Amino acid sequence: MSGANNSRVLLVRLAGPLQSWGITGRFARRDTHSRPTKSGVIGLCAAALGLPREEPLGELAEVLFGVRADRPGTPLRDYHTVGGGTYPLRPRDLITDHQRAAKVTTDPLSVPSLDASEPGPFGRGELEAWYGSPKYVTADPTSGTLVSGEVRRHSLITERWYLADAAFLVGLEHPDTALLERIAHALEHPKRLLWLGRKACPPSGDLAVGIVPGSLREAFETHALLPDAVGYEGEPPAAVTRVRPWAWIESPRPLPGVGPLSDQPVHFGADGGTHGLRWETRRRITIAAHARGWDIIL
């Protein structure tokens, strides 16, 4: 990467009711980082550009990444259950799930009669506590039909964490202005649906909010807080400029006092992708008195 003399920064506004930027989450507990991750934002840009999952990221992964927490948001836990309970039997259950079909055939007393002569739809019979989310799909050894390889009898309890009412100013630094312009255009005219880390978290308003010369730190210091961060409507601009938000700025190489973070995307795939290490510093940002304001859709 070249130095800051000829670099440009694409500024991206990430705001919405909910955001979730996972680092180590698995099915039972899906965490969120306190701020957007580089992997999550590069994935957002790749989706906007319409890149296939297995395609090399190229220059997209080479940008330097920074994020300013204009409104850090509030951690929110969603207590979530999957499966369990009593569910109606449907024709496809008996065709595609050999375990359910066997249950009805061998233990007819466990469900109401499925005799077609009785009034009501076919799916009126029920099996208690036999709902299974098809987490593992496999082929039936006899028919070859795709079935659930593991039918769970009880509900699964999961924790899902979000950031509520957060607003972040993200910077992508690179000397190639044309690359940043392509990303900016794609964010406003995406080829795929965009999420703030998870499908339950759509973004609100404008995303790409400008390309400016200089470094990430300079871009953060010379732009006012996002309108989303204002405490109440009509707050005096002077009060806003006195706020010193935290920012995390990527370093192109390891330096003393620079911490490692394992969210450098190498490639994305159906298995979740591969990530490497990168380095970043955390600092308070003093926003200049002459900082540029915003003319954006919230």
C-alpha positions, 0 to 999 in steps of 0.5 A, a space after each residue: 500500500 502507498 502512503 497517505 500522500 496519494 491515498 483516498 478514503 471511501 466513507 461508509 455510514 453503517 446505521 440501523 435499528 440493529 447490527 450484529 458483527 460476529 467474531 466467534 459466534 456459533 449456533 448456540 451463542 452468536 456474539 457481536 463485536 462492539 463495532 463493525 469488523 473488516 470481514 463483515 464490511 468487506 463481505 457487505 461490499 462484495 455482496 453489493 458488487 455481486 461477487 461470487 462467494 468463492 471468487 478471490 477478493 483481490 484489491 477489495 481485501 487490500 484496503 485499509 480499514 477504519 471505523 469511528 464509533 459515532 454512536 456505539 449502540 446498546 448490546 441487546 440479547 435475543 433469547 431464541 428457541 428453535 424447534 420443540 412443541 407440537 406441529 402438524 404432520 404434512 404430506 411432505 413429512 411422510 415423504 421426505 422424512 423417513 423417521 417421522 413416517 416410521 413413527 406414524 407407521 409403528 406407533 399409530 396411538 401416538 397421533 390422531 388417526 390420519 384416515 382420509 375418510 375423517 373430516 378435516 385436512 390431511 395435516 390434522 394429525 400431530 406428533 408431540 415434541 418431534 419437530 426437527 429443524 433440518 440442520 443436517 441434510 443427507 440422502 435416505 439410503 433406500 430411496 435417495 430422497 434428501 431427508 433430515 439426518 438428525 431429527 431433534 426431539 426437543 427445542 434448541 435454545 440459542 443466544 443472539 447478540 445485537 447492537 441496538 441503535 448504533 451508528 458507525 462511520 467506516 473508512 476504506 483507504 486505498 490509492 486506487 480512486 476507481 476501485 473506491 468509486 466502484 464500491 461506492 456505486 455498488 453500495 448505493 446500487 447493490 446487486 444483492 441484498 445488504 445486511 449489517 452483519 446478519 440478515 435480521 439487520 438491514 441498513 437504513 439510509 445512505 451507505 456510501 457518503 463520499 470519497 475524500 483525500 488523505 488517510 483514515 485518521 484525517 478523514 475521521 478528524 475532518 468530518 463531523 459526527 453522523 446525524 444519527 449520533 446527535 443526542 437530541 434534535 437541534 443540538 448546537 454544533 459546538 456541543 457535537 464537536 466537543 465529543 471525542 469518539 473512539 476510532 479503530 484504524 488499521 495499520 499496514 504492518 505490525 508496530 509497537 502498540 498495535 494490536 492484532 485482530 483475526 478478521 482479515 478476509 482471505 476468502 468467503 465460502 459456504 463454510 464461513 470462509 478463511 480469515 487472517 491477522 491484521 493490526 489496528 490502533 485504537 485512539 480518541 478522535 478530536 473532530 476539527 472545529 471546521 469539520 465537514 457536515 453531512 447531506 445524507 438520507 437517514 
